[in-house]
Amino acid sequence: GGTKLTGNLAEDAVKLVFMTGVPEVYGKELNISYDNVQPSIDVLQQFDPDYGRKKIVLTGEEKQRYINIGLKISCEYCCGAESIIFKDGSAACGCAHSQAMRGLIAYLIKNHGSEYSDDEILREIAYQKTHYFPKQMVQKMSTQLISGSYTPDIAAMLLNVKLPKYDGAANSSAPLPSEIQNAPGMVGGC
């Protein structure tokens, strides 16, 4: 909510997508940073309820929250799954990105469930996803800011953010900023 937006589509898309530093609440606990993507993936995927070395087991209401959140985000740029889980809560794919996202959902529900709403957990997962697929997520944000139609992952990143008006006609061909044009298409293993 504290992000200062200028109305410049390309600049604002980058500001909205990329978090830096240590995530609040769980970052210090897990010794992870938005700036060190692969080490963060390595930590988070160990909590994946299906594939993790330190699987987190969720039951009852926790499991239902996990399903509700996991069905709203996908790893579409890697494995192509429509969501990171199936409707029964089982893993939809075994790629490292999906494992890390599922692991973080489970970790936050189990350890900080009363501190985070489902939308706030989805936002944290979306922020992680932006570091896995930097180019694609900036482009997705730009496109959706123009259209005003949002997927759940992008909508989650816009929680409590006051958006300026983006003129779709003027900005529809806005290039990605140079630092993003040279960014990798994917970080982490598939």
Phi and psi in degrees as GROMACS dihedral restraints (atoms count N, CA, C in turn):
[ dihedral_restraints ]
;  ai    aj    ak    al  type     phi  dphi    fc
    3     4     5     6     1   -91.5    20    10
    4     5     6     7     1     6.0    20    10
    6     7     8     9     1   -72.2    20    10
    7     8     9    10     1   126.7    20    10
    9    10    11    12     1   -88.0    20    10
   10    11    12    13     1   114.4    20    10
   12    13    14    15     1  -101.2    20    10
   13    14    15    16     1   146.9    20    10
   15    16    17    18     1  -105.3    20    10
   16    17    18    19     1   -17.7    20    10
   18    19    20    21     1    96.1    20    10
   19    20    21    22     1    -9.0    20    10
   21    22    23    24     1   -82.1    20    10
   22    23    24    25     1   114.5    20    10
   24    25    26    27     1   -55.4    20    10
   25    26    27    28     1   -50.9    20    10
   27    28    29    30     1   -62.9    20    10
   28    29    30    31     1   -46.4    20    10
   30    31    32    33     1   -65.1    20    10
   31    32    33    34     1   -44.7    20    10
   33    34    35    36     1   -66.1    20    10
   34    35    36    37     1   -37.7    20    10
   36    37    38    39     1   -59.9    20    10
   37    38    39    40     1   -42.6    20    10
   39    40    41    42     1   -65.3    20    10
   40    41    42    43     1   -45.3    20    10
   42    43    44    45     1   -60.5    20    10
   43    44    45    46     1   -38.7    20    10
   45    46    47    48     1   -75.6    20    10
   46    47    48    49     1   -27.9    20    10
   48    49    50    51     1   -86.8    20    10
   49    50    51    52     1   -42.1    20    10
   51    52    53    54     1   -99.5    20    10
   52    53    54    55     1   121.4    20    10
   54    55    56    57     1   -99.7    20    10
   55    56    57    58     1   150.0    20    10
   57    58    59    60     1  -128.1    20    10
   58    59    60    61     1   163.5    20    10
   60    61    62    63     1    84.1    20    10
   61    62    63    64     1  -155.6    20    10
   63    64    65    66     1   -99.0    20    10
   64    65    66    67     1   127.2    20    10
   66    67    68    69     1   -59.1    20    10
   67    68    69    70     1   138.6    20    10
   69    70    71    72     1   -61.5    20    10
   70    71    72    73     1   155.3    20    10
   72    73    74    75     1    69.0    20    10
   73    74    75    76     1   -67.6    20    10
   75    76    77    78     1   -94.1    20    10
   76    77    78    79     1   -16.2    20    10
   78    79    80    81     1   -60.7    20    10
   79    80    81    82     1   -48.9    20    10
   81    82    83    84     1   -69.1    20    10
   82    83    84    85     1   -39.2    20    10
   84    85    86    87     1   -56.1    20    10
   85    86    87    88     1   -41.2    20    10
   87    88    89    90     1   -99.4    20    10
   88    89    90    91     1    -3.5    20    10
   90    91    92    93     1    57.3    20    10
   91    92    93    94     1    49.6    20    10
   93    94    95    96     1  -123.3    20    10
   94    95    96    97     1   159.9    20    10
   96    97    98    99     1  -141.2    20    10
   97    98    99   100     1   148.1    20    10
   99   100   101   102     1   -63.4    20    10
  100   101   102   103     1   -25.0    20    10
  102   103   104   105     1   -81.3    20    10
  103   104   105   106     1   -14.9    20    10
  105   106   107   108     1  -120.2    20    10
  106   107   108   109     1    83.7    20    10
  108   109   110   111     1   -65.9    20    10
  109   110   111   112     1   -55.3    20    10
  111   112   113   114     1   -62.1    20    10
  112   113   114   115     1   -43.9    20    10
  114   115   116   117     1   -61.0    20    10
  115   116   117   118     1   -34.2    20    10
  117   118   119   120     1   -67.5    20    10
  118   119   120   121     1   -42.2    20    10
  120   121   122   123     1   -57.7    20    10
  121   122   123   124     1   -45.9    20    10
  123   124   125   126     1   -58.7    20    10
  124   125   126   127     1   -39.2    20    10
  126   127   128   129     1   -72.5    20    10
  127   128   129   130     1   -48.9    20    10
  129   130   131   132     1   -67.4    20    10
  130   131   132   133     1   -37.0    20    10
  132   133   134   135     1   -68.3    20    10
  133   134   135   136     1   -19.0    20    10
  135   136   137   138     1   -67.9    20    10
  136   137   138   139     1   -17.7    20    10
  138   139   140   141     1   -93.2    20    10
  139   140   141   142     1    -3.9    20    10
  141   142   143   144     1   -53.9    20    10
  142   143   144   145     1   124.3    20    10
  144   145   146   147     1   -59.1    20    10
  145   146   147   148     1   -21.2    20    10
  147   148   149   150     1  -100.8    20    10
  148   149   150   151     1   -45.5    20    10
  150   151   152   153     1  -110.1    20    10
  151   152   153   154     1   -12.0    20    10
  153   154   155   156     1   -66.1    20    10
  154   155   156   157     1   150.3    20    10
  156   157   158   159     1   -72.0    20    10
  157   158   159   160     1   -28.0    20    10
  159   160   161   162     1  -121.1    20    10
  160   161   162   163     1    58.0    20    10
  162   163   164   165     1   -49.6    20    10
  163   164   165   166     1   134.6    20    10
  165   166   167   168     1   -96.0    20    10
  166   167   168   169     1   126.6    20    10
  168   169   170   171     1   -97.4    20    10
  169   170   171   172     1   125.7    20    10
  171   172   173   174     1  -117.9    20    10
  172   173   174   175     1   139.3    20    10
  174   175   176   177     1  -136.0    20    10
  175   176   177   178     1   165.0    20    10
  177   178   179   180     1    56.0    20    10
  178   179   180   181     1  -128.5    20    10
  180   181   182   183     1   -62.7    20    10
  181   182   183   184     1   -37.2    20    10
  183   184   185   186     1   -60.7    20    10
  184   185   186   187     1   -44.6    20    10
  186   187   188   189     1   -64.0    20    10
  187   188   189   190     1   -39.8    20    10
  189   190   191   192     1   -65.1    20    10
  190   191   192   193     1   -40.1    20    10
  192   193   194   195     1   -60.7    20    10
  193   194   195   196     1   -44.8    20    10
  195   196   197   198     1   -56.4    20    10
  196   197   198   199     1   -46.0    20    10
  198   199   200   201     1   -65.2    20    10
  199   200   201   202     1   -47.0    20    10
  201   202   203   204     1   -57.2    20    10
  202   203   204   205     1   -41.2    20    10
  204   205   206   207     1   -76.6    20    10
  205   206   207   208     1   -48.4    20    10
  207   208   209   210     1   -62.2    20    10
  208   209   210   211     1   -28.2    20    10
  210   211   212   213     1   -74.4    20    10
  211   212   213   214     1   -11.8    20    10
  213   214   215   216     1   -96.6    20    10
  214   215   216   217     1     0.9    20    10
  216   217   218   219     1  -138.5    20    10
  217   218   219   220     1   145.5    20    10
  219   220   221   222     1  -128.7    20    10
  220   221   222   223     1   172.3    20    10
  222   223   224   225     1  -115.8    20    10
  223   224   225   226     1    51.0    20    10
  225   226   227   228     1   -63.2    20    10
  226   227   228   229     1   -20.5    20    10
  228   229   230   231     1   -90.3    20    10
  229   230   231   232     1    -5.6    20    10
  231   232   233   234     1  -117.2    20    10
  232   233   234   235     1   -77.8    20    10
  234   235   236   237     1   -90.1    20    10
  235   236   237   238     1   -16.5    20    10
  237   238   239   240     1    81.4    20    10
  238   239   240   241     1     4.4    20    10
  240   241   242   243     1   -64.5    20    10
  241   242   243   244     1   142.8    20    10
  243   244   245   246     1   -66.3    20    10
  244   245   246   247     1   -29.6    20    10
  246   247   248   249     1  -151.2    20    10
  247   248   249   250     1   165.5    20    10
  249   250   251   252     1   -78.1    20    10
  250   251   252   253     1    -9.1    20    10
  252   253   254   255     1  -136.1    20    10
  253   254   255   256     1   163.5    20    10
  255   256   257   258     1   -88.9    20    10
  256   257   258   259     1   171.9    20    10
  258   259   260   261     1   -60.6    20    10
  259   260   261   262     1   -22.0    20    10
  261   262   263   264     1   -87.9    20    10
  262   263   264   265     1    -1.4    20    10
  264   265   266   267     1    94.1    20    10
  265   266   267   268     1    -3.5    20    10
  267   268   269   270     1   -79.3    20    10
  268   269   270   271     1   156.7    20    10
  270   271   272   273     1   -61.4    20    10
  271   272   273   274     1   133.6    20    10
  273   274   275   276     1   -86.8    20    10
  274   275   276   277     1   -17.6    20    10
  276   277   278   279     1  -161.3    20    10
  277   278   279   280     1   165.2    20    10
  279   280   281   282     1  -108.6    20    10
  280   281   282   283     1    12.3    20    10
  282   283   284   285     1   -64.9    20    10
  283   284   285   286     1   155.2    20    10
  285   286   287   288     1   -61.0    20    10
  286   287   288   289     1   -35.8    20    10
  288   289   290   291     1   -62.1    20    10
  289   290   291   292     1   -49.7    20    10
  291   292   293   294     1   -63.6    20    10
  292   293   294   295     1   -40.8    20    10
  294   295   296   297     1   -60.4    20    10
  295   296   297   298     1   -43.5    20    10
  297   298   299   300     1   -65.7    20    10
  298   299   300   301     1   -42.1    20    10
  300   301   302   303     1   -65.1    20    10
  301   302   303   304     1   -44.5    20    10
  303   304   305   306     1   -64.3    20    10
  304   305   306   307     1   -39.4    20    10
  306   307   308   309     1   -61.8    20    10
  307   308   309   310     1   -41.4    20    10
  309   310   311   312     1   -69.7    20    10
  310   311   312   313     1   -39.5    20    10
  312   313   314   315     1   -57.2    20    10
  313   314   315   316     1   -51.3    20    10
  315   316   317   318     1   -61.3    20    10
  316   317   318   319     1   -43.3    20    10
  318   319   320   321     1   -61.4    20    10
  319   320   321   322     1   -46.9    20    10
  321   322   323   324     1   -67.2    20    10
  322   323   324   325     1   -40.2    20    10
  324   325   326   327     1   -63.3    20    10
  325   326   327   328     1   -47.3    20    10
  327   328   329   330     1   -68.8    20    10
  328   329   330   331     1   -41.3    20    10
  330   331   332   333     1  -103.6    20    10
  331   332   333   334     1   -19.2    20    10
  333   334   335   336     1  -142.5    20    10
  334   335   336   337     1    28.5    20    10
  336   337   338   339     1   -57.3    20    10
  337   338   339   340     1   -33.0    20    10
  339   340   341   342     1   -81.9    20    10
  340   341   342   343     1   -14.4    20    10
  342   343   344   345     1   -91.0    20    10
  343   344   345   346     1   -20.1    20    10
  345   346   347   348     1  -123.2    20    10
  346   347   348   349     1   133.1    20    10
  348   349   350   351     1   -77.1    20    10
  349   350   351   352     1   169.0    20    10
  351   352   353   354     1   -59.4    20    10
  352   353   354   355     1   -41.1    20    10
  354   355   356   357     1   -64.1    20    10
  355   356   357   358     1   -38.2    20    10
  357   358   359   360     1   -69.7    20    10
  358   359   360   361     1   -34.9    20    10
  360   361   362   363     1   -66.6    20    10
  361   362   363   364     1   -43.5    20    10
  363   364   365   366     1   -58.9    20    10
  364   365   366   367     1   -39.1    20    10
  366   367   368   369     1   -61.3    20    10
  367   368   369   370     1   -43.6    20    10
  369   370   371   372     1   -63.0    20    10
  370   371   372   373     1   -39.5    20    10
  372   373   374   375     1   -66.3    20    10
  373   374   375   376     1   -42.0    20    10
  375   376   377   378     1   -62.9    20    10
  376   377   378   379     1   -40.6    20    10
  378   379   380   381     1   -61.9    20    10
  379   380   381   382     1   -39.0    20    10
  381   382   383   384     1   -63.9    20    10
  382   383   384   385     1   -44.4    20    10
  384   385   386   387     1   -58.8    20    10
  385   386   387   388     1   -35.8    20    10
  387   388   389   390     1   -62.6    20    10
  388   389   390   391     1   -29.3    20    10
  390   391   392   393     1   -82.4    20    10
  391   392   393   394     1   -19.1    20    10
  393   394   395   396     1   -79.6    20    10
  394   395   396   397     1   -33.9    20    10
  396   397   398   399     1  -134.2    20    10
  397   398   399   400     1    67.3    20    10
  399   400   401   402     1   -59.5    20    10
  400   401   402   403     1   -49.9    20    10
  402   403   404   405     1   -60.5    20    10
  403   404   405   406     1   -49.1    20    10
  405   406   407   408     1   -65.6    20    10
  406   407   408   409     1   -38.4    20    10
  408   409   410   411     1   -72.7    20    10
  409   410   411   412     1   -33.9    20    10
  411   412   413   414     1   -66.2    20    10
  412   413   414   415     1   -43.0    20    10
  414   415   416   417     1   -63.9    20    10
  415   416   417   418     1   -41.4    20    10
  417   418   419   420     1   -62.8    20    10
  418   419   420   421     1   -43.4    20    10
  420   421   422   423     1   -61.3    20    10
  421   422   423   424     1   -46.7    20    10
  423   424   425   426     1   -58.1    20    10
  424   425   426   427     1   -48.3    20    10
  426   427   428   429     1   -60.7    20    10
  427   428   429   430     1   -42.2    20    10
  429   430   431   432     1   -76.4    20    10
  430   431   432   433     1   -29.5    20    10
  432   433   434   435     1   -64.2    20    10
  433   434   435   436     1   -37.3    20    10
  435   436   437   438     1   -69.3    20    10
  436   437   438   439     1   -46.7    20    10
  438   439   440   441     1   -76.6    20    10
  439   440   441   442     1   -28.8    20    10
  441   442   443   444     1    77.6    20    10
  442   443   444   445     1     7.2    20    10
  444   445   446   447     1  -110.8    20    10
  445   446   447   448     1   123.3    20    10
  447   448   449   450     1  -120.3    20    10
  448   449   450   451     1   137.9    20    10
  450   451   452   453     1   -78.3    20    10
  451   452   453   454     1   160.2    20    10
  453   454   455   456     1   -56.7    20    10
  454   455   456   457     1   -36.8    20    10
  456   457   458   459     1   -66.6    20    10
  457   458   459   460     1   -43.0    20    10
  459   460   461   462     1   -70.3    20    10
  460   461   462   463     1   -42.3    20    10
  462   463   464   465     1   -58.1    20    10
  463   464   465   466     1   -38.8    20    10
  465   466   467   468     1   -63.1    20    10
  466   467   468   469     1   -37.7    20    10
  468   469   470   471     1   -71.0    20    10
  469   470   471   472     1   -14.2    20    10
  471   472   473   474     1  -100.3    20    10
  472   473   474   475     1     8.2    20    10
  474   475   476   477     1   -55.3    20    10
  475   476   477   478     1   129.3    20    10
  477   478   479   480     1    61.1    20    10
  478   479   480   481     1    22.5    20    10
  480   481   482   483     1  -106.2    20    10
  481   482   483   484     1   128.4    20    10
  483   484   485   486     1   -90.1    20    10
  484   485   486   487     1   114.7    20    10
  486   487   488   489     1   -91.7    20    10
  487   488   489   490     1   139.3    20    10
  489   490   491   492     1   -75.2    20    10
  490   491   492   493     1   170.8    20    10
  492   493   494   495     1   -81.2    20    10
  493   494   495   496     1   129.0    20    10
  495   496   497   498     1  -106.4    20    10
  496   497   498   499     1   123.8    20    10
  498   499   500   501     1   -80.6    20    10
  499   500   501   502     1   105.4    20    10
  501   502   503   504     1   -56.6    20    10
  502   503   504   505     1   -40.4    20    10
  504   505   506   507     1   -65.7    20    10
  505   506   507   508     1   -42.4    20    10
  507   508   509   510     1   -75.5    20    10
  508   509   510   511     1   -30.8    20    10
  510   511   512   513     1  -107.3    20    10
  511   512   513   514     1     0.9    20    10
  513   514   515   516     1   -61.8    20    10
  514   515   516   517     1   -25.4    20    10
  516   517   518   519     1  -108.4    20    10
  517   518   519   520     1    22.6    20    10
  519   520   521   522     1   -58.0    20    10
  520   521   522   523     1   127.0    20    10
  522   523   524   525     1   -74.3    20    10
  523   524   525   526     1   156.1    20    10
  525   526   527   528     1   -69.0    20    10
  526   527   528   529     1   145.6    20    10
  528   529   530   531     1   -58.3    20    10
  529   530   531   532     1   151.9    20    10
  531   532   533   534     1   -56.7    20    10
  532   533   534   535     1   -36.5    20    10
  534   535   536   537     1   -66.4    20    10
  535   536   537   538     1   -26.3    20    10
  537   538   539   540     1   -86.1    20    10
  538   539   540   541     1   -34.7    20    10
  540   541   542   543     1   -57.0    20    10
  541   542   543   544     1   -33.7    20    10
  543   544   545   546     1   -94.5    20    10
  544   545   546   547     1     1.6    20    10
  546   547   548   549     1   -72.5    20    10
  547   548   549   550     1   155.9    20    10
  549   550   551   552     1   -69.2    20    10
  550   551   552   553     1   152.2    20    10
  552   553   554   555     1   -75.5    20    10
  553   554   555   556     1   -26.4    20    10
  555   556   557   558     1  -152.1    20    10
  556   557   558   559     1   136.6    20    10
  558   559   560   561     1  -119.2    20    10
  559   560   561   562     1   133.1    20    10
  561   562   563   564     1    98.2    20    10
  562   563   564   565     1   167.4    20    10
  564   565   566   567     1   -87.9    20    10
  565   566   567   568     1   148.0    20    10
